[in-house]
């Protein structure tokens, strides 16, 4: 009996200790993601004001990125791939030099108009900081707890959606399995990182929906149909990104690949409505979620997806999630008229569901919908995200997390 009580006390003590460690991890990552996010906002503002002067130099920016990674990258050049390998026990750790490298390279990609996101950088920042801290703490058998904790903190610090961030970190590492052992530190780290970035003034996206959906049979059928469409869109994006990266890897020189790709992309990005598809894509998401979706063109979602795939596959740094939000929202604005539902509601459904389909996650998109759009329509988001998850072609932008499905 005494032995069992001792084991129980030890187990509870470990949970409390990990939860406590999540607080300083979240604070540090929150500061780092705030710096990254605030500078990125300034960079995007400069590009938007001077697109014609900056976008033609995307190839030169790519050459700078390739040189930096060749000079200082080492295994850090593998980015999210390295994070997943550390999480699976195939690598020893994430080097701290990844933090300044990925931040600066993403700023360069955005300055010259690359169609990329930001969450991958935030997750890498969090993973590198928390993994480094974990390796310097006198704790044994913590496995990948600190890595998952940092991933949650990075996502939460940037988007200020701590519940979704925690779920994302628990879900993304291995598809079909939740890393519950890291729940305590992930939750405290996510909450702390979100609070820290908010206190430091990093803006938070919040678009409360004042329209409620009654889940009658016709509405459920429409939601299921939307889930299929969003699932296919997210799955095709993930499949296309993987295929494009494989094709691009045939060019053995990273410098040649990114310079040639950057030159072609700069022409396309300027030719297609003068930089409409540069950067994060928040311009598309904002138009889709505002009123009747005025300004959204039927092909916006497709072109944004193709240009994001092309930008990432040739080697520019950034992420996929924010572009996925814009792809889903703009596709939702197009589909709203077909299913006879309000544009902002369907755009919000697409915002969450395409993200979930492309990342092969379910809890994270449902929770991010609640944290951004309010929890009043949570049952509708559950239906659409669940169907989207099932029809995502079992693809994921994080191919390293496929094992275990």
C-alpha positions as CSV (number, residue, x, y, z in Angstrom):
1,X,0.0,0.0,0.0
2,X,2.8,2.4,0.9
3,X,4.6,1.6,-2.3
4,X,1.4,2.3,-4.4
5,X,0.9,5.6,-2.6
6,X,4.6,6.5,-3.2
7,X,4.2,5.7,-6.9
8,X,0.9,7.8,-7.1
9,X,2.6,10.7,-5.4
10,X,5.5,10.5,-7.8
11,X,3.2,10.5,-10.8
12,X,1.2,13.5,-9.6
13,X,4.5,15.2,-8.7
14,X,5.8,14.7,-12.2
15,X,2.6,16.2,-13.7
16,X,2.7,19.2,-11.5
17,X,6.4,19.7,-12.2
18,X,5.9,19.6,-16.0
19,X,3.0,22.0,-15.7
20,X,5.2,24.4,-13.7
21,X,8.0,24.1,-16.3
22,X,5.5,25.0,-19.0
23,X,5.1,28.5,-17.6
24,X,8.7,29.8,-18.2
25,X,8.8,28.0,-21.5
26,X,5.6,29.7,-22.5
27,X,6.9,33.1,-21.3
28,X,10.1,32.8,-23.3
29,X,8.4,31.5,-26.4
30,X,5.7,34.2,-26.1
31,X,8.4,36.9,-26.2
32,X,10.1,35.3,-29.2
33,X,6.9,34.9,-31.2
34,X,5.9,38.5,-30.4
35,X,9.2,39.8,-31.8
36,X,8.8,37.6,-34.8
37,X,5.1,38.6,-35.4
38,X,5.6,42.3,-34.9
39,X,8.5,42.5,-37.3
40,X,6.6,40.4,-39.8
41,X,3.7,42.8,-39.6
42,X,6.1,45.7,-40.4
43,X,7.7,43.8,-43.2
44,X,4.3,42.9,-44.8
45,X,3.3,46.6,-44.5
46,X,6.4,47.7,-46.3
47,X,5.9,45.2,-49.1
48,X,2.2,46.1,-49.5
49,X,3.2,49.7,-49.9
50,X,6.0,49.1,-52.4
51,X,5.1,45.8,-54.1
52,X,6.2,46.9,-57.5
53,X,9.6,47.8,-56.2
54,X,10.2,44.8,-54.0
55,X,8.5,41.7,-55.6
56,X,10.9,41.7,-58.6
57,X,13.7,41.0,-56.2
58,X,12.2,37.7,-54.8
59,X,15.0,35.7,-56.5
60,X,17.7,37.9,-54.8
61,X,15.9,37.3,-51.5
62,X,15.9,33.6,-52.2
63,X,19.7,33.7,-52.9
64,X,20.2,35.4,-49.5
65,X,18.1,32.7,-47.8
66,X,20.0,29.9,-49.5
67,X,23.4,31.5,-48.6
68,X,22.4,31.9,-44.9
69,X,21.3,28.3,-44.6
70,X,24.4,27.0,-46.4
71,X,26.6,29.1,-44.1
72,X,25.0,28.5,-40.7
73,X,22.1,26.0,-41.2
74,X,23.5,22.6,-40.8
75,X,20.7,20.2,-39.7
76,X,18.6,23.3,-38.8
77,X,18.0,23.7,-42.5
78,X,15.5,20.8,-42.2
79,X,13.1,23.0,-40.3
80,X,9.9,21.2,-39.4
81,X,11.4,17.9,-40.6
82,X,14.0,18.2,-37.9
83,X,11.3,19.0,-35.3
84,X,9.4,15.8,-36.2
85,X,12.6,13.7,-36.2
86,X,13.4,14.9,-32.7
87,X,9.9,14.2,-31.6
88,X,10.2,10.6,-32.9
89,X,13.5,10.0,-31.3
90,X,15.5,10.0,-34.5
91,X,17.5,13.1,-33.7
92,X,19.0,14.4,-30.5
93,X,17.8,17.9,-30.4
94,X,16.9,21.1,-32.2
95,X,19.8,23.6,-32.4
96,X,19.0,27.1,-31.1
97,X,20.5,28.7,-34.2
98,X,17.3,27.6,-35.9
99,X,15.5,30.4,-34.2
100,X,17.2,33.4,-35.8
101,X,17.7,31.6,-39.1
102,X,14.1,30.8,-39.6
103,X,12.8,34.1,-38.3
104,X,15.1,36.2,-40.6
105,X,14.6,34.0,-43.6
106,X,10.8,34.2,-43.2
107,X,11.0,38.0,-43.0
108,X,13.0,38.0,-46.2
109,X,10.5,35.7,-47.9
110,X,7.7,38.1,-47.0
111,X,9.5,41.3,-47.8
112,X,9.9,40.2,-51.4
113,X,6.4,38.8,-51.8
114,X,6.7,35.1,-51.2
115,X,3.3,33.4,-50.7
116,X,4.1,31.8,-47.4
117,X,2.7,31.7,-43.9
118,X,4.2,32.0,-40.4
119,X,3.0,29.2,-38.1
120,X,5.8,26.8,-39.1
121,X,8.3,29.4,-37.9
122,X,6.5,29.9,-34.6
123,X,6.3,26.1,-34.0
124,X,10.0,25.8,-34.8
125,X,10.9,28.7,-32.5
126,X,8.9,27.1,-29.6
127,X,10.4,23.6,-30.3
128,X,13.9,24.9,-30.3
129,X,13.6,26.9,-27.1
130,X,11.7,24.3,-25.1
131,X,13.9,21.4,-26.4
132,X,17.1,23.4,-25.3
133,X,15.6,24.0,-21.9
134,X,14.6,20.4,-21.5
135,X,18.1,19.2,-22.3
136,X,19.5,21.4,-19.5
137,X,17.1,20.4,-16.8
138,X,17.9,17.5,-14.5
139,X,14.9,15.4,-15.5
140,X,14.9,11.9,-16.8
141,X,12.5,10.1,-19.0
142,X,10.7,13.2,-20.2
143,X,10.7,11.9,-23.8
144,X,9.4,14.5,-26.2
145,X,7.3,16.3,-23.6
146,X,9.4,19.5,-23.9
147,X,9.3,19.5,-27.7
148,X,5.5,19.1,-27.8
149,X,5.2,21.8,-25.1
150,X,7.3,24.2,-27.2
151,X,5.2,23.5,-30.3
152,X,2.1,24.4,-28.4
153,X,3.7,27.6,-27.0
154,X,4.9,28.7,-30.5
155,X,1.5,28.2,-32.1
156,X,-0.3,29.9,-29.1
157,X,2.1,32.8,-28.9
158,X,1.6,33.7,-32.5
159,X,-2.2,33.1,-32.9
160,X,-3.3,33.6,-29.3
161,X,-5.5,30.5,-29.5
162,X,-4.1,28.4,-26.6
163,X,-6.7,25.6,-26.6
164,X,-6.2,25.0,-30.4
165,X,-2.5,25.3,-30.0
166,X,-2.4,22.7,-27.3
167,X,-4.5,20.3,-29.3
168,X,-2.4,21.0,-32.4
169,X,0.8,20.1,-30.7
170,X,-0.7,16.9,-29.2
171,X,-2.2,15.8,-32.6
172,X,0.4,16.8,-35.2
173,X,3.4,14.8,-34.1
174,X,1.9,11.4,-34.9
175,X,-1.2,11.3,-37.0
176,X,-4.0,9.3,-35.3
177,X,-2.4,9.5,-31.8
178,X,-2.6,12.1,-29.1
179,X,0.6,12.8,-27.0
180,X,-1.4,13.0,-23.7
181,X,1.8,12.6,-21.6
182,X,2.7,16.1,-22.7
183,X,-0.7,17.6,-21.9
184,X,0.2,19.3,-18.6
185,X,3.2,21.3,-19.8
186,X,1.6,22.0,-23.2
187,X,-1.5,23.5,-21.7
188,X,0.4,25.8,-19.3
189,X,2.9,26.7,-22.0
190,X,0.2,27.6,-24.5
191,X,-1.8,29.6,-22.0
192,X,1.3,31.5,-20.9
193,X,2.7,32.1,-24.4
194,X,-0.7,33.5,-25.5
195,X,-1.0,35.7,-22.5
196,X,2.6,37.0,-22.9
197,X,2.2,37.9,-26.6
198,X,-1.2,39.6,-25.8
199,X,0.4,41.6,-23.0
200,X,3.2,42.7,-25.4
201,X,0.7,43.9,-27.9
202,X,0.7,41.3,-30.6
203,X,-2.7,41.5,-32.4
204,X,-5.2,38.7,-32.1
205,X,-7.6,37.7,-34.9
206,X,-11.1,37.5,-33.6
207,X,-14.2,37.5,-35.8
208,X,-17.3,36.7,-33.7
209,X,-20.2,35.3,-35.7
210,X,-23.6,36.5,-34.7
211,X,-25.4,34.0,-36.9
212,X,-26.5,30.8,-35.3
213,X,-27.1,27.6,-37.3
214,X,-30.0,25.2,-36.4
215,X,-28.8,21.6,-37.0
216,X,-31.8,20.3,-38.8
217,X,-31.5,17.6,-41.4
218,X,-31.2,19.9,-44.4
219,X,-28.5,21.9,-42.7
220,X,-26.6,18.8,-41.6
221,X,-26.6,17.6,-45.3
222,X,-25.3,21.0,-46.4
223,X,-22.6,20.9,-43.7
224,X,-21.6,17.4,-44.7
225,X,-21.3,18.5,-48.4
226,X,-19.1,21.4,-47.4
227,X,-17.0,19.1,-45.3
228,X,-16.3,16.9,-48.3
229,X,-15.3,19.9,-50.4
230,X,-13.1,21.4,-47.7
231,X,-11.5,18.0,-47.1
232,X,-10.7,17.5,-50.7
233,X,-9.2,21.0,-50.9
234,X,-7.0,20.5,-47.9
235,X,-6.0,17.0,-48.9
236,X,-5.1,18.2,-52.5
237,X,-3.0,21.1,-51.0
238,X,-1.1,18.6,-48.8
239,X,-0.6,16.2,-51.7
240,X,0.4,18.9,-54.1
241,X,2.9,20.3,-51.7
242,X,4.6,17.0,-51.2
243,X,4.6,16.3,-55.0
244,X,6.0,19.7,-55.7
245,X,8.8,19.4,-53.1
246,X,9.8,16.0,-54.6
247,X,10.0,17.5,-58.1
248,X,11.9,20.6,-56.9
249,X,14.4,18.4,-55.1
250,X,15.6,17.1,-58.5
251,X,17.4,20.4,-58.8
252,X,20.4,19.5,-56.6
253,X,21.6,23.0,-55.9
254,X,19.3,24.8,-53.3
255,X,20.6,28.1,-54.6
256,X,19.7,27.4,-58.2
257,X,16.4,26.0,-57.2
258,X,15.3,29.0,-55.1
259,X,16.7,31.7,-57.4
260,X,15.1,30.2,-60.5
261,X,11.8,29.6,-58.7
262,X,11.9,33.1,-57.2
263,X,12.4,34.7,-60.6
264,X,9.4,32.8,-62.0
265,X,7.3,33.5,-59.0
266,X,8.0,37.2,-59.0
267,X,6.6,37.5,-62.5
268,X,3.5,35.4,-61.6
269,X,2.8,37.3,-58.4
270,X,2.9,40.7,-60.1
271,X,1.1,39.5,-63.2
272,X,-1.8,38.1,-61.1
273,X,-3.4,41.3,-59.9
274,X,-0.3,43.1,-58.7
275,X,0.6,41.0,-55.7
276,X,-2.8,39.9,-54.6
277,X,-1.4,36.5,-53.6
278,X,1.7,37.7,-51.9
279,X,2.4,37.1,-48.2
280,X,0.0,35.5,-45.7
281,X,-3.2,35.8,-47.6
282,X,-5.0,37.6,-44.7
283,X,-6.4,40.0,-47.3
284,X,-8.4,37.1,-48.8
285,X,-9.6,35.8,-45.5
286,X,-10.7,39.3,-44.4
287,X,-12.7,39.8,-47.6
288,X,-14.3,36.4,-47.3
289,X,-15.4,36.9,-43.7
290,X,-16.7,40.4,-44.2
291,X,-20.4,40.6,-45.1
292,X,-21.2,39.0,-48.4
293,X,-17.6,38.2,-49.4
294,X,-17.3,41.1,-51.8
295,X,-14.0,41.2,-53.6
296,X,-13.5,37.4,-53.6
297,X,-13.0,35.9,-57.0
298,X,-13.9,32.3,-57.7
299,X,-10.3,31.3,-58.4
300,X,-8.7,33.0,-55.4
301,X,-8.5,29.9,-53.3
302,X,-6.9,27.8,-56.1
303,X,-4.3,30.4,-57.1
304,X,-3.4,31.1,-53.5
305,X,-2.9,27.4,-53.0
306,X,-0.8,26.9,-56.1
307,X,1.4,29.9,-55.4
308,X,2.0,28.9,-51.8
309,X,2.9,25.3,-52.9
310,X,5.3,26.8,-55.5
311,X,6.9,29.2,-53.0
312,X,7.5,26.6,-50.3
313,X,8.6,23.9,-52.6
314,X,11.5,25.9,-54.1
315,X,12.9,26.6,-50.6
316,X,11.4,29.9,-49.2
317,X,10.8,29.9,-45.5
318,X,7.5,30.4,-43.8
319,X,4.5,28.2,-43.1
320,X,1.3,26.8,-44.6
321,X,-1.4,27.4,-42.0
322,X,-2.2,31.1,-42.5
323,X,-2.4,30.6,-46.3
324,X,-4.6,27.5,-45.6
325,X,-6.9,29.8,-43.5
326,X,-7.2,32.1,-46.5
327,X,-7.7,29.3,-49.0
328,X,-10.5,27.8,-46.8
329,X,-12.2,31.1,-46.2
330,X,-12.1,32.2,-49.9
331,X,-13.4,28.8,-51.0
332,X,-16.1,29.0,-48.4
333,X,-17.2,32.4,-49.8
334,X,-17.5,30.8,-53.2
335,X,-19.5,27.8,-52.0
336,X,-21.9,29.8,-49.8
337,X,-24.2,30.7,-52.6
338,X,-24.3,27.1,-53.8
339,X,-25.5,25.7,-50.4
340,X,-27.7,28.7,-49.6
341,X,-25.9,29.7,-46.4
342,X,-24.5,33.0,-45.1
343,X,-21.1,33.8,-46.6
344,X,-19.4,34.7,-43.3
345,X,-20.5,31.4,-41.8
346,X,-19.3,29.2,-44.7
347,X,-16.1,31.2,-44.9
348,X,-15.5,30.5,-41.2
349,X,-16.2,26.9,-41.7
350,X,-13.8,26.7,-44.6
351,X,-11.2,28.6,-42.6
352,X,-11.1,25.9,-39.9
353,X,-11.8,22.8,-42.0
354,X,-9.3,23.2,-44.8
355,X,-6.6,23.8,-42.1
356,X,-7.7,20.6,-40.4
357,X,-7.7,18.6,-43.6
358,X,-4.3,19.7,-44.7
359,X,-2.7,19.1,-41.3
360,X,-4.6,15.8,-40.6
361,X,-5.9,17.1,-37.3
362,X,-9.4,17.3,-35.9
363,X,-9.4,18.8,-32.4
364,X,-7.2,21.8,-33.4
365,X,-9.5,23.1,-36.2
366,X,-12.6,22.8,-34.1
367,X,-11.0,24.7,-31.2
368,X,-9.5,27.3,-33.4
369,X,-12.9,28.0,-34.8
370,X,-14.3,28.4,-31.3
371,X,-11.5,30.7,-30.2
372,X,-11.7,32.9,-33.3
373,X,-15.3,32.8,-34.3
374,X,-17.0,32.1,-30.9
375,X,-18.3,28.8,-29.6
376,X,-22.0,29.4,-30.5
377,X,-21.7,27.4,-33.7
378,X,-19.3,24.7,-32.3
379,X,-21.6,21.8,-33.3
380,X,-21.6,22.9,-36.9
381,X,-17.8,23.2,-36.9
382,X,-17.5,19.7,-35.4
383,X,-19.6,18.3,-38.2
384,X,-17.8,20.0,-41.0
385,X,-14.3,19.4,-39.6
386,X,-15.0,15.8,-38.9
387,X,-16.2,15.2,-42.5
388,X,-13.3,17.2,-43.8
389,X,-10.9,15.1,-41.8
390,X,-12.4,11.9,-43.2
391,X,-12.2,13.2,-46.8
392,X,-8.7,14.7,-46.7
393,X,-7.1,11.8,-48.7
394,X,-5.2,10.9,-45.5
395,X,-2.7,13.6,-46.6
396,X,-0.8,16.0,-44.4
397,X,1.6,18.9,-44.9
398,X,3.5,17.4,-42.1
399,X,4.4,14.1,-43.8
400,X,6.8,13.2,-41.0
401,X,3.7,12.8,-38.7
402,X,2.0,10.3,-40.9
403,X,3.2,7.2,-39.0
404,X,0.8,5.8,-36.6
405,X,-2.4,6.6,-38.5
